[in-house]
Amino acid sequence: RLLALALVIGVVVAEGAALPAAQATRVIEITAERFTFTPSEVRVKAATRLEIRLESDDTAHGFHIVGTDVDIELPKRGRGAATVTFQPQPGRYTFECSRVCGAGHEFMRGVIIAE
């Protein structure tokens, strides 16, 4: 019985060793202010799990990744930050402010490039 148990444990360990390591999360910090996102271009390896931390340096803004369900609101300066996760496949993902924030709102865009 001990031999059988050792064989079972050995198989479990061997199978576990064959599994790929969990992919790490990459943290991206983006600041919104005066109709711009900084940085406005983010390059990542495709399929990397992203934790996007967003903070406003002025008024409330939105953050929407076009073509996805990602759409959150950023509180005004000094009232905290917002965080969203996103795991892009290969391609370009435009993000934009989704809350009218003033005269330059329509120009407030950026891009995530997953290669």
Secondary structure as GFF3:
##gff-version 3
##sequence-region A 1 115
A	DSSP	alpha_helix	2	18	.	.	.	ID=ss1
A	DSSP	beta_strand	25	33	.	.	.	ID=ss2
A	DSSP	beta_strand	36	38	.	.	.	ID=ss3
A	DSSP	beta_strand	41	44	.	.	.	ID=ss4
A	DSSP	beta_strand	49	56	.	.	.	ID=ss5
A	DSSP	beta_strand	61	65	.	.	.	ID=ss6
A	DSSP	beta_strand	71	74	.	.	.	ID=ss7
A	DSSP	beta_strand	82	86	.	.	.	ID=ss8
A	DSSP	beta_strand	91	96	.	.	.	ID=ss9
A	DSSP	three_ten_helix	105	107	.	.	.	ID=ss10
A	DSSP	beta_strand	109	114	.	.	.	ID=ss11
###
